[in-house]
Amino acid sequence: ENDYIEDRSIRDDFGRNLLTEDYPESDWNRDINFFMQCCRFYLKVAGTSGKILPPLGNILQRKHKADMGENFEDWAATFFAEESGNLDCLLVRRLAFENYVRFAGNVGHQYSMKRFVKQLKAFVALSQEVYMLNPPELCNSQGRISRRIDGKMEDIIYLRSKKAHEEEEPVNDSFDPPYRLPY
């Protein structure tokens, strides 16, 4: 006897017993082939020193999706749509941030600029229309784009479109605030 409330067997999970005559030969062949594939894989990697890495593309895509969040993705897809006029131009980061906060209804809630930038980077990594965030030719030594607006330094964002990159258009570094906001 055991202390479990119920008895479990292989039949409960698979619908048949694997070690009796009611287990067909074709299933045995599939099982043995699978075991041999496992052995072959083990022998192939046993002599190598290093980890077997998972397919990182899928993992990174899921990570970026999680970092971004559905709400931000909806906002960014509209805000940085090709027809929005917000691609391939300098945008005041603070104003874009405030625009997103209004869109998301997060006014008064804790929401940081750091989180916004992290979500923006995730959006750029997944976007089919955006080539890069803040092209290096516009960045200062700290990797930021800054401009003086009304006597005050402001951080700027620039999303370069894939279309502009493929057509080898020069980076638009002219700055003419205020810019249009879709919300």
N, C-alpha and C positions, 0 to 999 in steps of 0.2 A: 504494500500500500504506500501511497505517497500523500503528501499534505495538500495537494491541489484539489480543487473542487471538481474538475473534470479531467478525463484522460484524453490526450491528444495523440494522433498518429499522423503519418505521412498521408494516409488516405483522406484525412480531414482537409488537408490543404490542396492536394492534387487530384482528389477524386478517385484514386486507385493506389494500390500498394506497388511500390517500385521493385520489390524483391520477390514477386510472385509471378505466376504464369500469365496473369491478366495484363501484364505490362508488355506491350507489343515490341517486336524486334526492331521496327522502324524507329521507335522512340529510343531504344537502346543505342542504335546506330547514331542518332543525333546526339545523345549524351556523350558517347565515346568520342565522336568528332569534336565536340566542344571541349572535352578534357584534353584532347591532343592539341587543339589550338591554344589552350592555356599553357600547356607544357612547352610548345614551340615558342610562344611569346616569352615565357620565363627564361628559356635557354638563350633566346636572342638578347635579352637585356641583362641577364645575370652577370655577364662579364664587364658590363659598362659601369662606370662609377658616375652616379648622378641620378637625379630624380626624374621620374616620368611626369612630364607636365601635362595638364589638361589643355583642351583647346581654349587659349586665352581670349580669342576674339569674342566668343559668346559670353564669357565671364565679364569682360570689360564692358560689353554692350549692356548687360544687365546691371552692372555697377553704375554706369553712366545714367541709365534710366532711373535707377533708384535715387541717385544723387540729385537728379533734376526734379523728379516728381511730376505728376500729371498736370498739376495746375500751372507750374512754370513752363512746361512744354507747350501747353495751349497758348499761354501769353507770348512766349518767344516765337512760336511759329507764325503768329499774326504780326507781332512787332517787327520781326526781321524777315518778313516775306519780301519777295523780290519787288513787288509793287508798292511796298510801304515807304520806300525812300530811306530806310534806315540801314541799308547795306552799303558798303563802300563809302562811308562818310564818318566823320568824327562826331561822336555823341557824348554828351556829358553823362558820366556814369551815375552820378547822384540822381539826375533827373530820370534816367531810365529805371533806376532802382525805385524811386518814388512812384513812378508809373506802374511798375509791377505790383508794388504794395497796394496801391489803390485797386488795381484789377483783381488781385487775389482777396481783397477784403481783409488784409492783415494790418490795417491801420490800428496803432495802439498795441499790437502784439509784439513780442520779441522776435525780431527778424533782422539779422545782421547783414552788413555789406559783404562780409567774408562769405557768408552762405550764398548770397546772390551771385558773387563771382564764381564760386564753385559750381553752382547750377548753370551759369553761363558757359563755363568751360565744358561741362557735360553736354550742353546743347550743341555747342560747336563740334564736339567729337562725334555726335550722332547725326548732325544735320546733313541733308543731301545738297543743300544750297550754299552752305557756308564753308569756305576753305580754311580760314584761320581767324583767330582772335588776336588783335593787336600785332600787325606785321612788324618785324624787327626794325625795319627802316624808320618807323615812327617812334620807337621806344627809346627812352633814355637809358642811362647805365644801370638803373634798377629794374629795367624791363617794363616800365610804365609809360603811358602817354599822358603828359600834363600840359595844360594850357592856362594862361592867365585870363580870367573872365571877371570883369568888373573889379579889377584890382586884387582878385583872390585866385590862388592856384586851385584848379579843379582837375581831378582825374578824368580821363577820357577813355572811351572804348571805341574800337574800330573793328567791325566784322567784315572781312574780305570775302566776297562771294566767289564761288567756284567759276562762275561765268567770267568775271573780271580777270581772274587768275589765268584761265585758259586762253582768253583773248589777249593776254599780256598787257592789259590796261595799266597805266601807272597808278600808284597809290594816291588817292585824293587826300592831300594833307591840308587843304584849305578848310578853314573853320568859320562857319557863319551861323552862330546861334541867334535866336532860338530855333530849334528844329521842330518839325511836326510830330505830334504824338497821336497814335490811333485811338487812345482811350482818354 
